[in-house]
Amino acid sequence: MKARRLNSFKEDFDKLPPHIQQLTREKFRLFMEDSRHPSLRLKKMKGYDNIWEGHITLGYVFTMQWQIDDESGEEIAIFRRIGKHDETYDHP
């Protein structure tokens, strides 16, 4: 699986506390091994066609979407935002 981070995700990540950044790296390694791992609690966001939410901790979440690479046909995870639960849900 391929993954890409939008600039909004990169900017959000840089603002996270260092311990949450480290947890995020660990969760994303897990995501790349098994995107359906139960600890990620990945589920489709209500009210959006193709945006999913996942959890780093109970208070920190990320949003992402799936795309298909036109050339290879491979699925790509596009990470959109990351941050505190309420803030991220307001602007997925």
KAQUI-V43585 format. One record per residue. RES is the residue in three letters. PSI is psi in whole degrees, -180 to 180 (* if undefined). NEAR is the number of other C-alpha atoms within 10 Angstrom. Layout:
res = (RES;RES)
psi = (PSI;PSI)
near = (NEAR;NEAR)
//
This chain:
res = (MET;LYS;ALA;ARG;ARG;LEU;ASN;SER;PHE;LYS;GLU;ASP;PHE;ASP;LYS;LEU;PRO;PRO;HIS;ILE;GLN;GLN;LEU;THR;ARG;GLU;LYS;PHE;ARG;LEU;PHE;MET;GLU;ASP;SER;ARG;HIS;PRO;SER;LEU;ARG;LEU;LYS;LYS;MET;LYS;GLY;TYR;ASP;ASN;ILE;TRP;GLU;GLY;HIS;ILE;THR;LEU;GLY;TYR;VAL;PHE;THR;MET;GLN;TRP;GLN;ILE;ASP;ASP;GLU;SER;GLY;GLU;GLU;ILE;ALA;ILE;PHE;ARG;ARG;ILE;GLY;LYS;HIS;ASP;GLU;THR;TYR;ASP;HIS;PRO)
psi = (144;157;148;146;129;159;-36;-38;-46;-43;-43;-45;-43;-23;-9;151;148;-39;-30;-35;-43;-43;-38;-45;-43;-44;-36;-31;-43;-44;-44;-28;-39;93;-13;15;133;-31;-18;-22;47;128;157;137;136;137;1;140;-46;41;132;156;147;164;136;-49;-175;-32;-14;131;165;156;150;170;161;139;159;128;124;-35;-48;-18;4;147;136;132;121;111;124;-55;161;141;-164;146;-61;-40;-43;-37;-28;-25;72;*)
near = (11;12;15;12;14;13;12;13;19;14;13;17;18;11;12;16;10;11;9;16;15;12;13;21;13;12;20;16;12;15;19;14;11;12;18;14;13;10;14;20;15;19;13;15;16;10;7;9;9;12;18;19;24;24;22;23;17;10;10;18;23;26;24;25;15;14;15;12;11;8;6;7;9;12;14;15;19;18;23;23;24;30;22;17;17;11;13;18;16;7;10;18)
//
